[in-house]
Amino acid sequence: MDRFKNLRRLQVEVPEENGAGGGGFVKVQEAQIEEAVDKDASEDPGQFVGMMARRRAALMGNCKGDYVGVPSDPFLSRILCKQGDSKVLFADKVVKFTGSGKLKKLIMLITDFAIYFVDPDADVLKRRIALAAVERVYLSKFTDNFFVLIIPTEYDCLMASTRKAEIANVLVGATKGEVDVLFSNRFEYNAADDVLKEIEFEEVEGGIKARITKREIREQVMDDADS
């Protein structure tokens, strides 16, 4: 059964990687992003009401935390048991943007110790991030679904979820306010260990346009002892 049912129009632009150096952009998604929510899903904006232009449904929404039924999923339960985790604060389907701008559907679990990203098709744990490693969450100000987890000791995560405000609330609560939440329509993130990118959001007719540009490639340069 497909866990990713609903669709949203979203245009994402990333720089061409053809080596031409022309600075052009290609549209990698002006298609249907399969959103990780049920049709009637709504978001509890919590402490962030008034800081973003929220959809009307969000103002009436209820936060229930576990939207995938972790206790009834043997694989997810085994992952948490193996890691010594049991208290699920949040669980839902999200969309991850890879370094090349492609989309990957994942299940995001937040416990009182860590964040887990699980591939629901292959039943594979893709990544575990200790809550203590998360420094901040970036949210755009629009009613898109974008957010970025900033993890200074690792690479960052550009994600999309209709429950991004709830995710931010859960992270702030779980870390007792140690995670900062910042709102901007332009911010930088480390797409990989050596790649810094910038994402900029713009409201356009029919939806939101997100343009991703490569800002810098950090390369270690080894100086010759003879030079």
N, C-alpha and C positions, 0 to 999 in steps of 0.2 A: 504494500500500500504506500502511495506517495505521501510523505509527510509534509511536503512543500506544495501547498495547494494554490494560494492566492498569488496574483500577479500585479506588478506595479510598473508603470512606464518610467524609465530612468535613462538619461543619456549620460554616458561616461566617456570622456576623451582622455587618451594617453598619448605621449609622444611617440612618433614613429621610431622604430628600432632597426631601420634599414641601413644605418650608417651614412645616409646621405647628408646629414648635418643641416638639413633645411629647416629644422625646428617645426615641422608640420605635425598635425595631430590626426589620429585615426579614431573613429568611433568604435569602441569595442562592445558597448552595450547601449543600444537605443531600443532594446527589445524588452523582453519580459523578464524582470527579476522575480524569481519564484520566492515569495516571502514565506518566512517560517512561522506562519500563524494560521489559526482557523479563521473562517470568514467573518465571524462576529467578534474577533479579538479586539481588545481595547487596552489602552495603556494608562497606568496610574502615574501622573506626572510628579506626585509627591512634593518634595521640597522645591522643585524647579518650576512650579506654576508661575507664569508671568515672565520667566526668563527666556522662553522660546514661544514662537507662534505655534501652539499645539492644535492638533485636530480636535474637533468637537467631541468625538468619542472618547478621547483621552480624559476629558474632564469628568466623565461619568464612569470611568473604568474602575474595575476592581483588580487589585494585585493579588494573585494567588501563588506566585513563586514558581511552582513546578507545573509547566505546561506540557510536558511530555510523558509524565507518569513514570518517573525514575524507579520507584519500588517495583513496578510491574515489568520492567525491562531488565532481563537477566544480565545482559552485557554491561549496561551502565552500572548496575548494582555491583557487579564483579570488579569493575574499575575502581569504584569508590572503596570497596572492601579491601582491595589490594593495597590502596594508598592509605588505609586507616581513616578514611573520611566516611562520615555517615549523615551529617546534617546538611541537607540540600537547601540552599537559600534561594536559588533561581535555576531553572532549567528550561531551555526553549531552543527552537531552531533559529539559526542566524545564517547570514550570507557573508562569507569572507572574500575580500579582494586580494588576489595574489600579487606578487611583485610585478607581474606582467600585465596586470589589469583584468585577468580572468576571474570568474566567479566560482566559489566553492561552497556548497551547502554543508553546514556543520551543525552539530548540537553543542550548545554552550552550557556548561554546568558551572555554577558558582557554589562553593561550600564555604564554611567558615575558615578554611585554610588555603584554598587554591581555586584556580579557574581551569577547567578542562575543556578541550575542543575535541569532539569525536566525529569521525566520518560515519554517518548513519547508513551508508550504502555498503561499506566494507567492514563495519564494526571494528574500527581501528581507532585507538587513541592517538590523535595527531600531535597534541601539545598539552603540557601541564605547566601552568604559571603560578608560582606562589603568590598569594595576595600581597605579601610584604614586598614583592618586586614591582608591583604596579605603583607608579608615581602619580599619574593623573589620567583623566578621561577628557577627551575633546569631543564636544558635540557641536554640530552646526546649528544655526538659529532657525533654519527652515523646517518645514514638516516633511523633509526627507527622512530617511531612517539611519543616516550615517553617524558613526562614532568611531573614535580611535582610542585604543588602550596604549598608553606610553609606558614602556618597560625599559628603563635605561640600561640595565645589564644584559638585555637581549634585543631582539628586533620587535618593532611595534606591530599592532594589529589594526588594520582598517576593516571595519565591519559594517553591516547594515541589519537593523532590527526595528520593527515597529514598537518595540518595548525598550528603546534605548534609554529613556528617562528612568524606567524601573531598574535597568541594569546599573545605571549610575547611582541611584539611591541605594541599591543593595551593596555596591562596592564601598560607598561612603560609610554605610552602617556597619558592614563587616570589619572594616579597618578602623572603626571609631574616629572617622574624620581624617585619616592619614592620606587618603586619596583625594586629590584636588579635582574639581570639575570646572572646566573652562568652556566658554561658548564663543565660537568664532566661525565666520564663513570662509576663513583661510587659515590653514595651519600646516606645519611640517611634521613628518613622521619618518622613522627609519623603516623602509620597506624590507630591508635586509641588513646584514651586519655592516655592509660597506656602501649602502645606497640610501641617500636622503631624498625624499620626495615632498612635494607640496600639493595639497589638494585645495581647490577653490570652488565654492558653490555659488551658483547663480540661478535665480528664479526665472524660468522661461515659460512661454506659453505651453500649457499642458503638463508642466512638471518642473523638475529640477535638473540643471546641468551641473555636473561635477567634472572639473578639468584637473587631471593629475599630471604634474610636470616633474621631471627629474632635476633636482636642485644641485646635487653634488654627488660625486662618487669618491668616497674616501679610500685612497690607496696608500698602502705602506710603501714608502720608497726607501730602499736599502742603499745607503751610500757606500761606494767602494772605499776600502781603506786606502787605495792608491790615489783616489781623486782629491 
